[in-house]
Amino acid sequence: MLPTVVVETLISPFKFWHEGIHQGMLYHNDFYEQMHQFPITERMQAYAKALKAGSRGFKVCVTVSKTHYTVWVEMRSRLDQPSERPARLKVSNSDLAAA
């Protein structure tokens, strides 16, 4: 599944508690959890991380600001796959080369 790319000013950020404080956001009636943040110079790494999560069945959104990219995973898609937290996904050099 390809990630949705959104300008960060169009989301509604919030914080929530689940075994610690996490960053979340609301976009088009879907709740997302922040998976990773990259500097604006690391666009390919952000997109590769998003593609990898999407290939594992997660609904993914990438937000773009003037300073960074943020990869978010939709919370309900996380619940469908409780055995794996998306924050633990690894991006290899072959993933970056394929992107």
LINLINUR-V346131 format. One record per pair of residues at least 6 apart in sequence whose ideal C-beta (glycine too) atoms are under 7 Angstrom apart, sorted by the first residue. I is the first residue (numbers start at 1). J is the second residue. Records with the same first field share a line. If there is no record, write none. Layout:
I=J ; J
This chain:
1=54 ; 59
2=54
3=50 ; 51 ; 54 ; 60 ; 61 ; 62
4=61
5=62 ; 64
6=27 ; 61 ; 63
7=64
8=63 ; 64 ; 65
11=25 ; 26 ; 27 ; 63
12=25 ; 26
13=23 ; 25
14=24 ; 25
15=21 ; 22 ; 23 ; 24
16=22 ; 24
22=33 ; 34
23=34
24=31 ; 32 ; 33 ; 34
25=32 ; 72
27=61
30=74
31=75
32=61 ; 72 ; 73 ; 74 ; 75
33=72 ; 73 ; 75 ; 78
34=70 ; 72
35=53 ; 71 ; 72 ; 73 ; 86 ; 87
36=49 ; 71
37=68 ; 70
38=45 ; 46 ; 68 ; 69
39=68
40=67 ; 68 ; 69
43=69
44=96 ; 99
45=91 ; 96
46=62 ; 69 ; 71
47=62 ; 99
48=91 ; 95 ; 96 ; 99
49=71 ; 89 ; 91
50=60 ; 62 ; 71
51=99
52=89 ; 91 ; 95
53=60 ; 73 ; 86 ; 89
54=60
57=77 ; 81
58=73 ; 74 ; 77 ; 78 ; 86
59=74 ; 77
60=71 ; 72 ; 73
61=72
62=69 ; 70 ; 71
63=70 ; 72
73=86
78=86
